[in-house]
């Protein structure tokens, strides 16, 4: 499935800028496309996944992640 990560905060609530190295990696995203073997997930679902899984791809200047259904932790 193709997932668009939900961006993480770049500033704290008090306005401090968080450096790139200190930011958390995206752990949730919106499902944009699914394969024919996907049984539970549907397009438009928001999913939770571990930070270091999947294949990261860059399409039209945007970051996406290709995940397998068994790599997901939850559907939000």
C-alpha positions as CSV (number, residue, x, y, z in Angstrom):
1,X,0.0,0.0,0.0
2,X,1.1,3.6,-0.6
3,X,1.0,5.8,2.5
4,X,1.5,9.5,2.7
5,X,3.1,10.2,6.1
6,X,1.4,12.8,8.4
7,X,4.0,15.5,9.0
8,X,5.5,15.8,12.4
9,X,5.8,19.1,14.3
10,X,8.7,21.4,13.4
11,X,8.1,23.7,16.4
12,X,7.3,23.2,20.0
13,X,4.1,24.8,21.5
14,X,6.3,27.6,22.9
15,X,7.7,28.3,19.4
16,X,11.1,26.7,19.6
17,X,12.3,25.2,16.3
18,X,13.1,21.5,16.5
19,X,16.2,20.5,14.5
20,X,15.8,17.8,11.9
21,X,18.0,15.3,13.7
22,X,15.9,15.6,16.9
23,X,12.5,15.3,15.3
24,X,10.5,12.1,15.6
25,X,10.1,10.2,12.4
26,X,6.6,10.0,11.0
27,X,4.7,7.1,12.5
28,X,1.2,7.6,11.0
29,X,-0.1,8.3,7.6
30,X,-3.0,8.2,5.2
31,X,-3.4,5.3,2.8
32,X,-3.6,6.6,-0.8
33,X,-3.5,3.3,-2.7
34,X,-3.8,-0.4,-1.9
35,X,-2.9,-3.7,-3.6
36,X,-5.2,-6.4,-4.7
37,X,-4.2,-8.7,-1.8
38,X,-5.0,-6.1,0.9
39,X,-7.9,-7.4,3.0
40,X,-8.5,-5.1,5.9
41,X,-7.1,-1.7,4.9
42,X,-9.0,0.7,2.6
43,X,-8.0,3.8,0.8
44,X,-8.3,6.9,3.0
45,X,-7.6,5.0,6.3
46,X,-5.2,6.5,8.7
47,X,-2.6,3.9,9.9
48,X,0.0,3.7,12.5
49,X,3.3,2.0,11.7
50,X,6.8,1.6,13.3
51,X,9.3,4.3,12.3
52,X,11.8,2.2,10.4
53,X,9.6,0.0,8.2
54,X,8.6,0.1,4.6
55,X,10.2,1.6,1.5
56,X,10.5,5.3,1.3
57,X,9.9,6.8,-2.1
58,X,9.9,10.4,-3.5
59,X,7.2,11.1,-6.1
60,X,6.6,14.6,-7.5
61,X,8.6,16.1,-4.7
62,X,6.6,14.5,-1.9
63,X,7.7,11.7,0.4
64,X,5.6,8.5,0.5
65,X,6.1,5.0,2.1
66,X,5.3,1.7,0.6
67,X,4.1,-0.7,3.3
68,X,2.9,-4.3,3.6
69,X,-0.3,-4.9,5.5
70,X,1.6,-7.0,8.1
71,X,3.9,-4.1,8.9
72,X,1.1,-1.9,10.4
73,X,0.5,-1.6,14.1
74,X,-3.1,-0.2,13.9
75,X,-5.8,1.5,11.9
76,X,-6.7,4.8,13.6
